[in-house]
Amino acid sequence: MAMLRFLGGLLALISLQPVASSAETWPSRPVRLIVPVVAGARPTPRRA
Amino acid sequence: MIGEYLSRALGQQFIVENRSGAGGLAAIEAVGKSAPDGYTILVTTDRVASAPHVLKLGVNPVTDLSPVIQISRQPVVLAVHPSLGVASLAEFLALARARPGMSYATSGVGIHQHVAGEWLQKLAGSSSRSSLIAAARRPPTTSLPGM
């Protein structure tokens, strides 16, 4: 169920329409995905 | 993972930028102040909704950002050191009432874990707010064993 929600979210994301009033097809240039991170946080080491 | 998928699906590069600063709020502000052209997208937890109620934010998420989709759901779990000797939420709340001043750790001030912790504290009837805030500013990996 969680995977279905995730895939549904991805499909919705790729169907985004251009925000600006332009005839260009989105995306016509690289898109930045900004992800907030907390300084000092680090990935949890995997256990052996 | 999302960036790679979108890059393949849309034939355009999606660049993931991990942005630190102010517990992650700098990233929210950066996107809120960016050009509204669809080329700068925020991927965040619900801290974007909870943080403004705890910390000062340079943008108004309600008016400066538009929600697009929910990508996933993230549960909040409560975990304690085994030596604490509690095996249920009821036992934990009883211990918290008996021991005022217990601290907990989250990954940042103002994020959903912090809000959930404050809510739990209210349920427990505890009154150790200042110590909880201080604990929340430390990385969980260093502060949790000291509960």
N, CA and C atoms of all chains as a GROMACS GRO file, in nm:
protein
  585
    1MET      N    1   0.083  -0.120   0.000
    1MET     CA    2   0.000   0.000   0.000
    1MET      C    3   0.086   0.125   0.000
    2ALA      N    4   0.193   0.120   0.082
    2ALA     CA    5   0.283   0.236   0.089
    2ALA      C    6   0.353   0.257  -0.045
    3MET      N    7   0.389   0.147  -0.110
    3MET     CA    8   0.457   0.158  -0.239
    3MET      C    9   0.362   0.217  -0.343
    4LEU      N   10   0.233   0.178  -0.337
    4LEU     CA   11   0.136   0.233  -0.431
    4LEU      C   12   0.122   0.384  -0.412
    5ARG      N   13   0.119   0.425  -0.285
    5ARG     CA   14   0.109   0.569  -0.257
    5ARG      C   15   0.232   0.641  -0.312
    6PHE      N   16   0.348   0.578  -0.292
    6PHE     CA   17   0.472   0.639  -0.338
    6PHE      C   18   0.473   0.653  -0.490
    7LEU      N   19   0.434   0.546  -0.559
    7LEU     CA   20   0.432   0.551  -0.705
    7LEU      C   21   0.328   0.651  -0.754
    8GLY      N   22   0.215   0.657  -0.683
    8GLY     CA   23   0.113   0.755  -0.720
    8GLY      C   24   0.165   0.897  -0.706
    9GLY      N   25   0.242   0.919  -0.601
    9GLY     CA   26   0.303   1.050  -0.581
    9GLY      C   27   0.400   1.085  -0.691
   10LEU      N   28   0.478   0.986  -0.733
   10LEU     CA   29   0.574   1.011  -0.841
   10LEU      C   30   0.502   1.045  -0.971
   11LEU      N   31   0.395   0.972  -0.999
   11LEU     CA   32   0.319   1.000  -1.121
   11LEU      C   33   0.261   1.141  -1.117
   12ALA      N   34   0.212   1.179  -1.001
   12ALA     CA   35   0.156   1.315  -0.989
   12ALA      C   36   0.265   1.419  -1.009
   13LEU      N   37   0.385   1.390  -0.957
   13LEU     CA   38   0.495   1.487  -0.968
   13LEU      C   39   0.537   1.506  -1.114
   14ILE      N   40   0.545   1.395  -1.189
   14ILE     CA   41   0.590   1.409  -1.327
   14ILE      C   42   0.483   1.470  -1.416
   15SER      N   43   0.361   1.483  -1.364
   15SER     CA   44   0.256   1.547  -1.443
   15SER      C   45   0.246   1.696  -1.414
   16LEU      N   46   0.344   1.750  -1.341
   16LEU     CA   47   0.344   1.893  -1.311
   16LEU      C   48   0.338   1.975  -1.439
   17GLN      N   49   0.262   2.082  -1.436
   17GLN     CA   50   0.254   2.170  -1.551
   17GLN      C   51   0.343   2.291  -1.528
   18PRO      N   52   0.382   2.360  -1.634
   18PRO     CA   53   0.466   2.480  -1.617
   18PRO      C   54   0.398   2.581  -1.527
   19VAL      N   55   0.476   2.638  -1.433
   19VAL     CA   56   0.421   2.737  -1.342
   19VAL      C   57   0.412   2.872  -1.413
   20ALA      N   58   0.516   2.905  -1.490
   20ALA     CA   59   0.516   3.032  -1.560
   20ALA      C   60   0.428   3.024  -1.684
   21SER      N   61   0.376   3.137  -1.727
   21SER     CA   62   0.294   3.139  -1.848
   21SER      C   63   0.387   3.140  -1.968
   22SER      N   64   0.428   3.022  -2.006
   22SER     CA   65   0.524   3.010  -2.115
   22SER      C   66   0.484   2.892  -2.202
   23ALA      N   67   0.521   2.900  -2.327
   23ALA     CA   68   0.487   2.792  -2.420
   23ALA      C   69   0.589   2.679  -2.412
   24GLU      N   70   0.697   2.698  -2.336
   24GLU     CA   71   0.802   2.597  -2.330
   24GLU      C   72   0.751   2.472  -2.257
   25THR      N   73   0.810   2.358  -2.290
   25THR     CA   74   0.774   2.234  -2.225
   25THR      C   75   0.858   2.218  -2.098
   26TRP      N   76   0.790   2.193  -1.991
   26TRP     CA   77   0.861   2.174  -1.864
   26TRP      C   78   0.902   2.029  -1.850
   27PRO      N   79   1.024   2.001  -1.809
   27PRO     CA   80   1.132   2.097  -1.782
   27PRO      C   81   1.225   2.110  -1.902
   28SER      N   82   1.257   2.229  -1.937
   28SER     CA   83   1.347   2.252  -2.050
   28SER      C   84   1.490   2.275  -2.003
   29ARG      N   85   1.509   2.276  -1.874
   29ARG     CA   86   1.643   2.290  -1.817
   29ARG      C   87   1.645   2.218  -1.683
   30PRO      N   88   1.763   2.198  -1.624
   30PRO     CA   89   1.771   2.122  -1.498
   30PRO      C   90   1.683   2.182  -1.388
   31VAL      N   91   1.628   2.093  -1.309
   31VAL     CA   92   1.540   2.132  -1.198
   31VAL      C   93   1.613   2.102  -1.067
   32ARG      N   94   1.604   2.194  -0.974
   32ARG     CA   95   1.668   2.173  -0.843
   32ARG      C   96   1.564   2.122  -0.743
   33LEU      N   97   1.596   2.011  -0.678
   33LEU     CA   98   1.513   1.959  -0.569
   33LEU      C   99   1.584   1.994  -0.439
   34ILE      N  100   1.528   2.087  -0.364
   34ILE     CA  101   1.592   2.134  -0.242
   34ILE      C  102   1.544   2.050  -0.123
   35VAL      N  103   1.637   1.989  -0.053
   35VAL     CA  104   1.603   1.902   0.059
   35VAL      C  105   1.663   1.959   0.188
   36PRO      N  106   1.580   1.998   0.284
   36PRO     CA  107   1.634   2.048   0.410
   36PRO      C  108   1.704   1.938   0.488
   37VAL      N  109   1.820   1.967   0.540
   37VAL     CA  110   1.890   1.871   0.626
   37VAL      C  111   1.932   1.944   0.754
   38VAL      N  112   1.938   1.867   0.862
   38VAL     CA  113   1.978   1.923   0.990
   38VAL      C  114   2.129   1.904   1.005
   39ALA      N  115   2.200   2.011   1.033
   39ALA     CA  116   2.346   2.002   1.048
   39ALA      C  117   2.379   1.905   1.160
   40GLY      N  118   2.477   1.820   1.135
   40GLY     CA  119   2.517   1.724   1.236
   40GLY      C  120   2.450   1.590   1.220
   41ALA      N  121   2.339   1.587   1.145
   41ALA     CA  122   2.272   1.459   1.121
   41ALA      C  123   2.358   1.375   1.028
   42ARG      N  124   2.357   1.248   1.048
   42ARG     CA  125   2.435   1.160   0.962
   42ARG      C  126   2.360   1.028   0.946
   43PRO      N  127   2.387   0.959   0.836
   43PRO     CA  128   2.316   0.833   0.816
   43PRO      C  129   2.348   0.735   0.928
   44THR      N  130   2.248   0.657   0.967
   44THR     CA  131   2.269   0.556   1.070
   44THR      C  132   2.352   0.442   1.012
   45PRO      N  133   2.462   0.405   1.078
   45PRO     CA  134   2.545   0.296   1.026
   45PRO      C  135   2.466   0.166   1.022
   46ARG      N  136   2.487   0.090   0.916
   46ARG     CA  137   2.421  -0.040   0.907
   46ARG      C  138   2.488  -0.138   1.002
   47ARG      N  139   2.407  -0.222   1.064
   47ARG     CA  140   2.464  -0.323   1.152
   47ARG      C  141   2.516  -0.440   1.070
   48ALA      N  142   2.621  -0.501   1.118
   48ALA     CA  143   2.681  -0.615   1.046
   48ALA      C  144   2.589  -0.736   1.056
   49MET      N  145   1.668   0.916  -0.498
   49MET     CA  146   1.584   0.817  -0.564
   49MET      C  147   1.477   0.886  -0.650
   50ILE      N  148   1.410   0.985  -0.595
   50ILE     CA  149   1.309   1.059  -0.671
   50ILE      C  150   1.375   1.137  -0.784
   51GLY      N  151   1.489   1.200  -0.753
   51GLY     CA  152   1.560   1.278  -0.854
   51GLY      C  153   1.603   1.192  -0.971
   52GLU      N  154   1.655   1.073  -0.941
   52GLU     CA  155   1.700   0.984  -1.047
   52GLU      C  156   1.582   0.940  -1.134
   53TYR      N  157   1.472   0.908  -1.068
   53TYR     CA  158   1.353   0.863  -1.142
   53TYR      C  159   1.302   0.974  -1.234
   54LEU      N  160   1.291   1.093  -1.180
   54LEU     CA  161   1.239   1.204  -1.260
   54LEU      C  162   1.332   1.237  -1.376
   55SER      N  163   1.462   1.228  -1.351
   55SER     CA  164   1.558   1.255  -1.458
   55SER      C  165   1.538   1.158  -1.573
   56ARG      N  166   1.518   1.031  -1.539
   56ARG     CA  167   1.497   0.929  -1.644
   56ARG      C  168   1.363   0.951  -1.714
   57ALA      N  169   1.260   0.978  -1.635
   57ALA     CA  170   1.124   0.987  -1.690
   57ALA      C  171   1.106   1.110  -1.777
   58LEU      N  172   1.170   1.220  -1.742
   58LEU     CA  173   1.145   1.346  -1.812
   58LEU      C  174   1.261   1.389  -1.901
   59GLY      N  175   1.371   1.312  -1.899
   59GLY     CA  176   1.483   1.344  -1.986
   59GLY      C  177   1.550   1.476  -1.954
   60GLN      N  178   1.538   1.517  -1.832
   60GLN     CA  179   1.602   1.641  -1.788
   60GLN      C  180   1.667   1.615  -1.652
   61GLN      N  181   1.774   1.684  -1.624
   61GLN     CA  182   1.845   1.660  -1.500
   61GLN      C  183   1.769   1.718  -1.380
   62PHE      N  184   1.750   1.635  -1.277
   62PHE     CA  185   1.693   1.680  -1.149
   62PHE      C  186   1.805   1.674  -1.046
   63ILE      N  187   1.847   1.788  -1.000
   63ILE     CA  188   1.962   1.797  -0.911
   63ILE      C  189   1.916   1.808  -0.766
   64VAL      N  190   1.955   1.711  -0.684
   64VAL     CA  191   1.918   1.714  -0.542
   64VAL      C  192   2.019   1.799  -0.466
   65GLU      N  193   1.969   1.899  -0.398
   65GLU     CA  194   2.054   1.986  -0.317
   65GLU      C  195   2.017   1.971  -0.170
   66ASN      N  196   2.105   1.907  -0.093
   66ASN     CA  197   2.084   1.897   0.051
   66ASN      C  198   2.125   2.030   0.113
   67ARG      N  199   2.029   2.099   0.170
   67ARG     CA  200   2.055   2.234   0.221
   67ARG      C  201   2.042   2.236   0.373
   68SER      N  202   2.152   2.269   0.442
   68SER     CA  203   2.147   2.279   0.588
   68SER      C  204   2.134   2.425   0.629
   69GLY      N  205   2.119   2.446   0.757
   69GLY     CA  206   2.108   2.582   0.808
   69GLY      C  207   1.977   2.602   0.881
   70ALA      N  208   1.987   2.650   1.006
   70ALA     CA  209   1.868   2.678   1.088
   70ALA      C  210   1.777   2.556   1.097
   71GLY      N  211   1.839   2.440   1.118
   71GLY     CA  212   1.759   2.318   1.133
   71GLY      C  213   1.681   2.282   1.010
   72GLY      N  214   1.732   2.322   0.893
   72GLY     CA  215   1.663   2.291   0.768
   72GLY      C  216   1.571   2.402   0.721
   73LEU      N  217   1.550   2.502   0.804
   73LEU     CA  218   1.458   2.610   0.765
   73LEU      C  219   1.516   2.695   0.653
   74ALA      N  220   1.650   2.701   0.643
   74ALA     CA  221   1.712   2.780   0.536
   74ALA      C  222   1.669   2.730   0.399
   75ALA      N  223   1.650   2.600   0.389
   75ALA     CA  224   1.606   2.542   0.261
   75ALA      C  225   1.464   2.586   0.227
   76ILE      N  226   1.379   2.587   0.327
   76ILE     CA  227   1.240   2.629   0.305
   76ILE      C  228   1.237   2.776   0.262
   77GLU      N  229   1.318   2.857   0.328
   77GLU     CA  230   1.322   2.999   0.294
   77GLU      C  231   1.376   3.020   0.153
   78ALA      N  232   1.478   2.941   0.117
   78ALA     CA  233   1.538   2.956  -0.016
   78ALA      C  234   1.436   2.928  -0.126
   79VAL      N  235   1.358   2.824  -0.106
   79VAL     CA  236   1.258   2.790  -0.208
   79VAL      C  237   1.145   2.894  -0.208
   80GLY      N  238   1.106   2.939  -0.089
   80GLY     CA  239   1.000   3.039  -0.079
   80GLY      C  240   1.035   3.170  -0.147
   81LYS      N  241   1.166   3.200  -0.152
   81LYS     CA  242   1.211   3.325  -0.212
   81LYS      C  243   1.263   3.306  -0.355
   82SER      N  244   1.257   3.185  -0.407
   82SER     CA  245   1.310   3.160  -0.541
   82SER      C  246   1.209   3.206  -0.647
   83ALA      N  247   1.257   3.212  -0.770
   83ALA     CA  248   1.170   3.253  -0.881
   83ALA      C  249   1.058   3.150  -0.899
   84PRO      N  250   0.935   3.194  -0.916
   84PRO     CA  251   0.822   3.100  -0.929
   84PRO      C  252   0.811   3.042  -1.070
   85ASP      N  253   0.916   2.970  -1.110
   85ASP     CA  254   0.920   2.920  -1.248
   85ASP      C  255   0.914   2.768  -1.258
   86GLY      N  256   0.899   2.699  -1.144
   86GLY     CA  257   0.890   2.553  -1.148
   86GLY      C  258   1.023   2.481  -1.156
   87TYR      N  259   1.132   2.555  -1.139
   87TYR     CA  260   1.264   2.492  -1.149
   87TYR      C  261   1.336   2.483  -1.015
   88THR      N  262   1.271   2.524  -0.909
   88THR     CA  263   1.323   2.507  -0.774
   88THR      C  264   1.211   2.450  -0.690
   89ILE      N  265   1.227   2.324  -0.649
   89ILE     CA  266   1.118   2.252  -0.582
   89ILE      C  267   1.165   2.207  -0.444
   90LEU      N  268   1.080   2.226  -0.346
   90LEU     CA  269   1.111   2.184  -0.209
   90LEU      C  270   1.062   2.042  -0.187
   91VAL      N  271   1.149   1.958  -0.134
   91VAL     CA  272   1.112   1.822  -0.095
   91VAL      C  273   1.138   1.812   0.054
   92THR      N  274   1.035   1.811   0.134
   92THR     CA  275   1.055   1.820   0.279
   92THR      C  276   0.953   1.736   0.354
   93THR      N  277   0.977   1.724   0.482
   93THR     CA  278   0.880   1.661   0.571
   93THR      C  279   0.778   1.767   0.610
   94ASP      N  280   0.690   1.732   0.702
   94ASP     CA  281   0.590   1.829   0.744
   94ASP      C  282   0.646   1.935   0.839
   95ARG      N  283   0.778   1.942   0.849
   95ARG     CA  284   0.838   2.050   0.928
   95ARG      C  285   0.799   2.186   0.868
   96VAL      N  286   0.770   2.185   0.739
   96VAL     CA  287   0.730   2.310   0.675
   96VAL      C  288   0.601   2.363   0.736
   97ALA      N  289   0.521   2.273   0.794
   97ALA     CA  290   0.396   2.317   0.858
   97ALA      C  291   0.415   2.343   1.007
   98SER      N  292   0.500   2.263   1.071
   98SER     CA  293   0.512   2.275   1.217
   98SER      C  294   0.615   2.379   1.261
   99ALA      N  295   0.724   2.392   1.188
   99ALA     CA  296   0.832   2.480   1.232
   99ALA      C  297   0.792   2.626   1.251
  100PRO      N  298   0.710   2.683   1.162
  100PRO     CA  299   0.675   2.825   1.181
  100PRO      C  300   0.605   2.853   1.313
  101HIS      N  301   0.550   2.751   1.376
  101HIS     CA  302   0.483   2.772   1.504
  101HIS      C  303   0.582   2.770   1.621
  102VAL      N  304   0.705   2.730   1.593
  102VAL     CA  305   0.805   2.719   1.698
  102VAL      C  306   0.922   2.814   1.673
  103LEU      N  307   0.958   2.832   1.547
  103LEU     CA  308   1.073   2.914   1.512
  103LEU      C  309   1.033   3.024   1.414
  104LYS      N  310   1.115   3.128   1.410
  104LYS     CA  311   1.088   3.237   1.316
  104LYS      C  312   1.134   3.197   1.176
  105LEU      N  313   1.045   3.209   1.082
  105LEU     CA  314   1.074   3.169   0.944
  105LEU      C  315   1.063   3.291   0.854
  106GLY      N  316   1.156   3.305   0.761
  106GLY     CA  317   1.161   3.423   0.676
  106GLY      C  318   1.057   3.425   0.564
  107VAL      N  319   0.983   3.317   0.550
  107VAL     CA  320   0.876   3.312   0.449
  107VAL      C  321   0.750   3.258   0.516
  108ASN      N  322   0.638   3.282   0.453
  108ASN     CA  323   0.512   3.227   0.501
  108ASN      C  324   0.477   3.106   0.414
  109PRO      N  325   0.490   2.986   0.470
  109PRO     CA  326   0.466   2.866   0.387
  109PRO      C  327   0.327   2.864   0.324
  110VAL      N  328   0.231   2.928   0.387
  110VAL     CA  329   0.094   2.925   0.335
  110VAL      C  330   0.081   3.009   0.208
  111THR      N  331   0.151   3.124   0.206
  111THR     CA  332   0.137   3.214   0.090
  111THR      C  333   0.256   3.208  -0.006
  112ASP      N  334   0.373   3.167   0.043
  112ASP     CA  335   0.493   3.167  -0.042
  112ASP      C  336   0.524   3.032  -0.105
  113LEU      N  337   0.452   2.928  -0.062
  113LEU     CA  338   0.472   2.795  -0.120
  113LEU      C  339   0.336   2.736  -0.157
  114SER      N  340   0.336   2.654  -0.260
  114SER     CA  341   0.213   2.584  -0.298
  114SER      C  342   0.237   2.434  -0.288
  115PRO      N  343   0.156   2.364  -0.210
  115PRO     CA  344   0.173   2.218  -0.201
  115PRO      C  345   0.137   2.152  -0.334
  116VAL      N  346   0.214   2.051  -0.374
  116VAL     CA  347   0.189   1.983  -0.500
  116VAL      C  348   0.140   1.841  -0.474
  117ILE      N  349   0.222   1.762  -0.406
  117ILE     CA  350   0.183   1.624  -0.378
  117ILE      C  351   0.240   1.579  -0.245
  118GLN      N  352   0.182   1.472  -0.192
  118GLN     CA  353   0.242   1.402  -0.078
  118GLN      C  354   0.315   1.281  -0.135
  119ILE      N  355   0.444   1.277  -0.115
  119ILE     CA  356   0.524   1.168  -0.173
  119ILE      C  357   0.518   1.044  -0.085
  120SER      N  358   0.522   1.061   0.045
  120SER     CA  359   0.523   0.945   0.133
  120SER      C  360   0.466   0.984   0.269
  121ARG      N  361   0.449   0.884   0.354
  121ARG     CA  362   0.408   0.908   0.492
  121ARG      C  363   0.522   0.863   0.583
  122GLN      N  364   0.540   0.941   0.688
  122GLN     CA  365   0.652   0.911   0.778
  122GLN      C  366   0.599   0.894   0.920
  123PRO      N  367   0.605   0.774   0.973
  123PRO     CA  368   0.556   0.755   1.110
  123PRO      C  369   0.653   0.814   1.213
  124VAL      N  370   0.600   0.847   1.327
  124VAL     CA  371   0.684   0.891   1.440
  124VAL      C  372   0.676   0.781   1.544
  125VAL      N  373   0.790   0.731   1.584
  125VAL     CA  374   0.792   0.622   1.682
  125VAL      C  375   0.860   0.669   1.809
  126LEU      N  376   0.826   0.604   1.917
  126LEU     CA  377   0.886   0.633   2.047
  126LEU      C  378   0.975   0.516   2.083
  127ALA      N  379   1.102   0.543   2.107
  127ALA     CA  380   1.196   0.437   2.142
  127ALA      C  381   1.275   0.480   2.266
  128VAL      N  382   1.297   0.385   2.354
  128VAL     CA  383   1.372   0.415   2.475
  128VAL      C  384   1.485   0.314   2.491
  129HIS      N  385   1.578   0.347   2.578
  129HIS     CA  386   1.686   0.252   2.607
  129HIS      C  387   1.627   0.133   2.683
  130PRO      N  388   1.670   0.011   2.650
  130PRO     CA  389   1.613  -0.107   2.717
  130PRO      C  390   1.626  -0.103   2.869
  131SER      N  391   1.729  -0.037   2.918
  131SER     CA  392   1.750  -0.036   3.063
  131SER      C  393   1.647   0.050   3.136
  132LEU      N  394   1.566   0.125   3.061
  132LEU     CA  395   1.466   0.209   3.125
  132LEU      C  396   1.356   0.125   3.189
  133GLY      N  397   1.336   0.004   3.137
  133GLY     CA  398   1.242  -0.089   3.201
  133GLY      C  399   1.096  -0.061   3.173
  134VAL      N  400   1.064   0.001   3.061
  134VAL     CA  401   0.924   0.020   3.025
  134VAL      C  402   0.895  -0.056   2.895
  135ALA      N  403   0.777  -0.114   2.888
  135ALA     CA  404   0.744  -0.196   2.772
  135ALA      C  405   0.616  -0.151   2.704
  136SER      N  406   0.559  -0.041   2.748
  136SER     CA  407   0.436   0.009   2.686
  136SER      C  408   0.430   0.159   2.704
  137LEU      N  409   0.342   0.221   2.627
  137LEU     CA  410   0.326   0.367   2.639
  137LEU      C  411   0.273   0.404   2.778
  138ALA      N  412   0.181   0.322   2.831
  138ALA     CA  413   0.127   0.349   2.965
  138ALA      C  414   0.237   0.347   3.070
  139GLU      N  415   0.326   0.250   3.058
  139GLU     CA  416   0.436   0.242   3.155
  139GLU      C  417   0.531   0.361   3.139
  140PHE      N  418   0.551   0.401   3.015
  140PHE     CA  419   0.641   0.515   2.992
  140PHE      C  420   0.581   0.643   3.050
  141LEU      N  421   0.451   0.663   3.027
  141LEU     CA  422   0.386   0.784   3.080
  141LEU      C  423   0.388   0.784   3.233
  142ALA      N  424   0.368   0.668   3.293
  142ALA     CA  425   0.372   0.659   3.439
  142ALA      C  426   0.512   0.696   3.490
  143LEU      N  427   0.612   0.649   3.421
  143LEU     CA  428   0.750   0.681   3.461
  143LEU      C  429   0.779   0.830   3.442
  144ALA      N  430   0.727   0.886   3.332
  144ALA     CA  431   0.751   1.028   3.306
  144ALA      C  432   0.685   1.116   3.414
  145ARG      N  433   0.569   1.073   3.460
  145ARG     CA  434   0.502   1.150   3.567
  145ARG      C  435   0.579   1.137   3.699
  146ALA      N  436   0.638   1.021   3.721
  146ALA     CA  437   0.711   0.998   3.846
  146ALA      C  438   0.848   1.064   3.845
  147ARG      N  439   0.899   1.089   3.725
  147ARG     CA  440   1.034   1.144   3.713
  147ARG      C  441   1.031   1.271   3.630
  148PRO      N  442   0.987   1.382   3.685
  148PRO     CA  443   0.985   1.507   3.608
  148PRO      C  444   1.127   1.543   3.561
  149GLY      N  445   1.134   1.600   3.443
  149GLY     CA  446   1.264   1.642   3.392
  149GLY      C  447   1.328   1.544   3.297
  150MET      N  448   1.257   1.437   3.262
  150MET     CA  449   1.312   1.344   3.163
  150MET      C  450   1.330   1.417   3.030
  151SER      N  451   1.432   1.383   2.958
  151SER     CA  452   1.457   1.449   2.830
  151SER      C  453   1.436   1.351   2.715
  152TYR      N  454   1.420   1.407   2.598
  152TYR     CA  455   1.410   1.322   2.480
  152TYR      C  456   1.484   1.390   2.366
  153ALA      N  457   1.511   1.314   2.263
  153ALA     CA  458   1.586   1.366   2.150
  153ALA      C  459   1.506   1.356   2.022
  154THR      N  460   1.520   1.456   1.939
  154THR     CA  461   1.460   1.453   1.806
  154THR      C  462   1.568   1.498   1.707
  155SER      N  463   1.534   1.502   1.582
  155SER     CA  464   1.635   1.544   1.484
  155SER      C  465   1.630   1.694   1.457
  156GLY      N  466   1.551   1.769   1.532
  156GLY     CA  467   1.553   1.913   1.512
  156GLY      C  468   1.440   1.983   1.584
  157VAL      N  469   1.465   2.106   1.622
  157VAL     CA  470   1.362   2.187   1.687
  157VAL      C  471   1.253   2.223   1.585
  158GLY      N  472   1.129   2.206   1.625
  158GLY     CA  473   1.019   2.249   1.540
  158GLY      C  474   0.972   2.147   1.439
  159ILE      N  475   1.040   2.033   1.430
  159ILE     CA  476   0.993   1.933   1.334
  159ILE      C  477   0.885   1.847   1.400
  160HIS      N  478   0.821   1.761   1.322
  160HIS     CA  479   0.706   1.688   1.373
  160HIS      C  480   0.739   1.603   1.495
  161GLN      N  481   0.862   1.551   1.502
  161GLN     CA  482   0.899   1.470   1.620
  161GLN      C  483   0.896   1.556   1.746
  162HIS      N  484   0.943   1.679   1.733
  162HIS     CA  485   0.944   1.771   1.846
  162HIS      C  486   0.801   1.804   1.888
  163VAL      N  487   0.715   1.831   1.789
  163VAL     CA  488   0.576   1.863   1.820
  163VAL      C  489   0.508   1.743   1.887
  164ALA      N  490   0.537   1.623   1.836
  164ALA     CA  491   0.479   1.502   1.897
  164ALA      C  492   0.530   1.485   2.039
  165GLY      N  493   0.656   1.518   2.062
  165GLY     CA  494   0.712   1.508   2.196
  165GLY      C  495   0.646   1.603   2.293
  166GLU      N  496   0.618   1.725   2.247
  166GLU     CA  497   0.550   1.822   2.332
  166GLU      C  498   0.408   1.776   2.364
  167TRP      N  499   0.344   1.717   2.264
  167TRP     CA  500   0.208   1.665   2.283
  167TRP      C  501   0.209   1.552   2.386
  168LEU      N  502   0.308   1.463   2.372
  168LEU     CA  503   0.321   1.352   2.466
  168LEU      C  504   0.347   1.404   2.607
  169GLN      N  505   0.429   1.506   2.615
  169GLN     CA  506   0.459   1.565   2.745
  169GLN      C  507   0.332   1.621   2.810
  170LYS      N  508   0.247   1.681   2.728
  170LYS     CA  509   0.121   1.735   2.778
  170LYS      C  510   0.033   1.621   2.831
  171LEU      N  511   0.030   1.510   2.756
  171LEU     CA  512  -0.048   1.395   2.801
  171LEU      C  513   0.004   1.341   2.934
  172ALA      N  514   0.138   1.343   2.946
  172ALA     CA  515   0.200   1.288   3.066
  172ALA      C  516   0.185   1.381   3.185
  173GLY      N  517   0.150   1.507   3.160
  173GLY     CA  518   0.139   1.603   3.268
  173GLY      C  519   0.273   1.645   3.322
  174SER      N  520   0.376   1.629   3.241
  174SER     CA  521   0.512   1.666   3.283
  174SER      C  522   0.532   1.815   3.263
  175SER      N  523   0.632   1.871   3.328
  175SER     CA  524   0.657   2.014   3.314
  175SER      C  525   0.806   2.042   3.300
  176SER      N  526   0.868   1.980   3.203
  176SER     CA  527   1.012   1.996   3.185
  176SER      C  528   1.043   2.050   3.046
  177ARG      N  529   0.970   2.150   3.007
  177ARG     CA  530   0.979   2.203   2.872
  177ARG      C  531   1.120   2.247   2.834
  178SER      N  532   1.185   2.323   2.920
  178SER     CA  533   1.315   2.378   2.883
  178SER      C  534   1.416   2.267   2.857
  179SER      N  535   1.414   2.164   2.941
  179SER     CA  536   1.510   2.058   2.920
  179SER      C  537   1.480   1.981   2.792
  180LEU      N  538   1.351   1.973   2.758
  180LEU     CA  539   1.316   1.902   2.636
  180LEU      C  540   1.366   1.978   2.514
  181ILE      N  541   1.353   2.109   2.516
  181ILE     CA  542   1.402   2.189   2.404
  181ILE      C  543   1.553   2.173   2.390
  182ALA      N  544   1.622   2.177   2.503
  182ALA     CA  545   1.767   2.163   2.497
  182ALA      C  546   1.806   2.027   2.441
  183ALA      N  547   1.733   1.925   2.482
  183ALA     CA  548   1.765   1.791   2.432
  183ALA      C  549   1.740   1.782   2.283
  184ALA      N  550   1.637   1.851   2.237
  184ALA     CA  551   1.603   1.843   2.096
  184ALA      C  552   1.710   1.906   2.008
  185ARG      N  553   1.792   1.990   2.064
  185ARG     CA  554   1.895   2.054   1.984
  185ARG      C  555   2.019   1.968   1.968
  186ARG      N  556   2.025   1.860   2.046
  186ARG     CA  557   2.139   1.771   2.033
  186ARG      C  558   2.105   1.658   1.938
  187PRO      N  559   2.206   1.604   1.867
  187PRO     CA  560   2.176   1.491   1.780
  187PRO      C  561   2.120   1.375   1.862
  188PRO      N  562   2.015   1.307   1.816
  188PRO     CA  563   1.955   1.197   1.890
  188PRO      C  564   2.054   1.090   1.927
  189THR      N  565   2.151   1.067   1.841
  189THR     CA  566   2.244   0.958   1.867
  189THR      C  567   2.330   0.983   1.990
  190THR      N  568   2.347   1.109   2.029
  190THR     CA  569   2.428   1.137   2.146
  190THR      C  570   2.343   1.159   2.270
  191SER      N  571   2.219   1.205   2.252
  191SER     CA  572   2.140   1.239   2.370
  191SER      C  573   2.048   1.126   2.415
  192LEU      N  574   2.011   1.034   2.326
  192LEU     CA  575   1.918   0.929   2.364
  192LEU      C  576   1.972   0.839   2.476
  193PRO      N  577   2.098   0.795   2.469
  193PRO     CA  578   2.146   0.706   2.575
  193PRO      C  579   2.143   0.773   2.712
  194GLY      N  580   2.136   0.905   2.716
  194GLY     CA  581   2.138   0.974   2.844
  194GLY      C  582   2.002   0.997   2.903
  195MET      N  583   1.898   0.934   2.845
  195MET     CA  584   1.763   0.955   2.899
  195MET      C  585   1.763   0.915   3.041
   0.00000   0.00000   0.00000
